[in-house]
Amino acid sequence: MNRQQAYRQLKQALAHLGPGEAEAEAREALEVLCSVSMQDLLLAPGEELDEEQVLALQELACRRKAGAPLAYLLGSRAFYGMRFAVSQAVLIPRQETELLAERCIEIIQRKNLKTALDLCTGSGCIAICLAKHTAAAVSASDISRDALAIAQGNAEKLGADVHFFASDLLEKAQGPYDLIVSNPPYISDAEYAAIDAGVREQEPALALRGGADGLTFYRRIAQQVPKYLAEGGQLALEIGYEQGEAVCRLLAEQGFD
């Protein structure tokens, strides 16, 4: 089977995702599993794939149709121009989280901040982006040692200097930090019961579930952060849809403006 045939077959197998998503996933699978970029596909569509590559693509298509997330099947996810290893020990990095990382990079650079801490780091994607794109000394924590192993491996592979440590939020943090950022679990019990089965059954509940109202971790962060944030320091949080008002209220109760 040549490159073009494999690409077409994979798109067809993933058609249930919709044309745009099927095309994007087929391209990504070819690039990761077969080292065939879109440019390679255009320049040499008739080049043959080896048997092992064809079997890998066929297995991926079968498991993807059964609901397994593409990132777990590939073992990695693209994020902010880098490729991060992932497993079912960590949440799959989302595109919207790139906006949080980008905003933190801007803040660190503009204010010349010296230290940053990423809570609930998961795959380490936020912390590693900060370390790669700023001069700040970056630390990152997670309660899951399996997640920390993934994050540490990503930092080593990507050449990022990040200090990782196991901690339940700020329990083991040293501080003070000029910036504290977190994408904590924020899905409420009701939302968790209704989310896509592929997410609920495949991704770690520890990284998704934020308590009955989805605000459990924001309450704890709001209470703990003042002790660890430097004077004039910055707090950046990813929040769920329609959680803005509630999170702002929790922070205001702790003196944030």
Secondary structure by P-SEA (a helix, b strand, c coil): ccaaaaaaaaaaaaccccaaaaaaaaaaaaaaaccccaaaaaacccccccaaaaaaaaaaaaaaaacccccccccccccccbbbbbccccccccaaaaaaaaaaaaaaaaacccbbbbcccccaaaaaaaaaccccbbbbbbccaaaaaaaaaaaaaaccbbbbbbccccccccccccbbbbbcccccaaaaacccaaaaaccccccccccccccaaaaaaaacccccccccbbbbbbbcccaaaaaaaaaaaaccc
